Amino acid sequence: MLDTNARRESLLKVMSKRRHDRVSNLAFEFNVNERTIRRDIQKLSEIYPIYAERGRYGGGVFIENGACLGKKNLSNKQVDFLKRQLQQNLSEFDKEIALSIIKDFTKSK
């Protein structure tokens, strides 16, 4: 059985190929219970554009449309920190460029 970090890394690789799967399938594949997969997805969603939805027919684990799992996203705390720093140190032109970079690396929902 994989340790938590190895399982989550493997889960990301699997999902980057499949883009969608059921929690029950992933739990079976990784030999863990469904609750463990949901916790993994919850933790991974803090950094990656991956999420789980409940639903009788449409539920499962998804990768956001157009998202690339190799791209990490800034957390809310990181975004807040960077925006505070921008207010103090950059010209308006540089601030606009920096904000566009933040937008590119911020998870959108």
Secondary structure, 3 states (H helix, E strand, C coil): CCCHHHHHHHHHHHHHHHCEECHHHHHHHHCCCHHHHHHHHHHHCCCCCEEEECCCCCCEEEECCCCCCCCCCECHHHHHHHHHHHHHHCCHHHHHHHHHHHHHCECCC
